């Protein structure tokens, strides 16, 4: 047999075996383990309403603009919170476009939430996350929005603050990252009142 064909046969056989293992058996094993050990997370951490409809994922932000809802971080993902186009804006700190967008967002945030022109605005209220899909806002951001939401829904401020507290996720392992308020969960909790 020609040595070239022997080498090719070995290369083709190795490629087929690796394709079956790496593209078939390994993903199937990981999927099976995930379905048994972490079924909720493996299936997208979906939030399902009482009537059985999927309302979203607690891992992905959604855009809320009505006064009766808490507003999420701005999104640079596609047409806003488009999971198929997850990305940041890629605008650097010296970008005039970014500076102008942040100034406009600060003005809009202050007006929407009844803040004075000198009141500080949380950074997460005017800047997009790296993925553009972050479902959380800071506790301070939620507290500044609480009076607007309470007023729009004719609720007591204490009731809204209690819902903020209930929908605040702790730092991972108690020390990694910061606490954050999941906007989708919070808005669904408001709708369920």
C-alpha positions in Angstrom: 0.0 0.0 0.0 1.2 3.5 -0.8 2.5 5.3 2.3 0.6 8.4 1.3 -2.8 6.6 1.4 -1.9 5.0 4.8 -1.2 8.4 6.2 -4.5 9.8 4.8 -6.5 6.8 6.1 -5.1 7.4 9.6 -5.8 11.2 9.4 -9.4 10.6 8.2 -10.0 8.0 10.9 -8.6 10.3 13.6 -10.8 13.2 12.3 -13.9 11.0 12.4 -13.3 9.7 15.8 -12.5 13.2 17.2 -15.6 14.6 15.5 -17.8 11.9 17.1 -16.3 12.4 20.5 -16.0 16.2 20.5 -19.1 17.1 18.5 -21.4 14.3 19.7 -20.6 12.4 22.8 -19.1 15.2 24.9 -21.9 17.8 24.3 -24.5 15.1 24.9 -22.8 14.2 28.2 -22.6 17.8 29.3 -26.2 18.4 28.4 -27.3 15.3 30.3 -25.4 16.2 33.4 -26.8 19.8 33.3 -30.3 18.6 32.9 -30.0 16.4 36.0 -27.9 18.6 38.2 -29.1 22.1 37.1 -32.3 21.8 35.1 -33.5 25.4 35.7 -30.2 27.0 34.7 -29.6 24.6 31.8 -32.9 25.6 30.3 -32.3 29.4 30.5 -33.4 30.4 34.0 -36.9 31.2 32.6 -39.5 33.1 34.6 -42.8 31.5 34.1 -46.1 33.3 35.0 -48.9 31.6 36.9 -50.7 31.0 33.6 -47.7 29.1 32.2 -46.5 31.7 29.8 -42.7 32.5 29.8 -42.2 36.1 30.8 -38.4 36.2 30.3 -35.2 35.0 31.8 -33.8 36.3 35.1 -30.4 36.4 33.3 -31.5 38.8 30.5 -32.7 42.3 30.7 -35.8 43.7 29.0 -36.7 47.2 28.1 -39.4 48.9 30.2 -40.2 52.5 29.5 -43.6 53.2 31.1 -43.6 55.3 34.3 -45.2 52.4 36.3 -42.2 50.2 35.7 -38.6 50.3 36.9 -36.3 51.1 34.0 -33.3 48.9 33.3 -29.8 50.0 32.3 -29.4 51.3 28.8 -28.6 48.6 26.2 -26.2 48.7 23.3 -27.3 45.2 22.1 -28.8 45.5 18.7 -32.1 47.2 18.9 -32.0 47.3 22.7 -31.9 44.0 24.7 -31.6 41.9 21.5 -29.9 38.7 22.7 -28.9 37.8 19.2 -26.7 41.0 19.1 -25.3 41.0 22.5 -22.5 43.5 22.8 -21.3 46.7 24.3 -21.1 50.0 22.4 -17.3 49.7 22.1 -17.1 53.5 22.6 -14.1 54.5 24.7 -13.9 57.1 27.5 -12.7 59.8 25.2 -15.5 59.3 22.7 -17.6 62.4 22.1 -20.5 60.2 21.0 -20.4 58.4 24.4 -20.1 61.6 26.3 -23.1 63.2 24.5 -25.2 60.0 25.0 -24.4 60.0 28.7 -25.3 63.7 29.1 -28.6 63.1 27.4 -29.4 60.0 29.5 -28.6 62.0 32.7 -31.0 64.7 31.7 -33.7 62.2 30.8 -33.2 60.2 34.0 -33.4 63.3 36.2 -36.6 64.5 34.5 -38.3 61.1 34.6 -37.5 60.7 38.3 -38.1 64.2 39.6 -34.5 64.9 40.5 -32.9 68.3 40.6 -30.3 69.3 38.0 -27.5 68.9 40.6 -28.6 65.5 42.0 -26.1 62.7 41.3 -27.2 59.9 39.0 -26.0 56.3 39.4 -23.6 55.3 36.7 -25.6 52.2 35.9 -28.6 54.4 35.0 -26.7 56.0 32.1 -24.2 53.5 30.9 -24.7 50.2 29.2 -23.3 46.9 30.5 -20.6 45.0 28.5 -23.1 42.6 27.2 -25.9 45.1 26.8 -28.3 42.5 28.4 -27.6 43.0 32.1 -30.9 42.3 34.0 -29.8 44.2 37.2 -29.7 47.8 38.3 -28.0 49.0 41.5 -30.0 49.4 44.7 -29.4 53.2 44.6 -30.8 53.3 41.0 -33.9 51.4 42.1 -34.4 53.6 45.2 -34.3 56.8 43.0 -36.9 55.3 40.7 -39.2 54.1 43.6 -41.1 57.4 44.1 -42.0 57.6 40.3 -43.2 54.0 40.3 -45.1 54.3 43.5 -46.8 57.5 42.3 -47.7 55.9 38.9 -49.2 52.9 40.6 -50.8 54.7 43.5 -48.8 52.5 45.9 -47.1 53.5 49.2 -43.4 54.1 49.0 -42.8 51.5 51.7 -44.5 48.8 49.7 -42.3 49.6 46.7 -39.2 49.6 48.8 -40.1 46.2 50.3 -40.4 44.8 46.7 -37.0 46.3 45.9 -35.6 44.5 48.9 -37.3 41.2 47.9 -35.9 41.3 44.4 -32.3 42.2 45.3 -29.8 39.5 44.5 -26.9 39.2 46.8 -23.3 39.2 45.7 -22.1 35.8 44.4 -20.8 33.7 47.2 -21.4 36.7 49.4 -18.3 38.5 48.3 -18.0 38.6 44.5 -19.6 41.6 42.8 -22.2 43.8 44.1 -25.8 43.4 45.1 -28.2 44.1 42.3 -32.0 44.5 41.7 -33.4 42.2 39.0 -35.6 44.6 37.0 -37.8 42.0 35.3 -38.5 40.2 38.6 -39.3 43.5 40.3 -41.6 44.6 37.6 -43.4 41.3 37.5 -43.8 41.5 41.3 -45.4 44.9 40.9 -47.8 43.6 38.2 -48.8 40.7 40.5 -49.9 43.1 43.3 
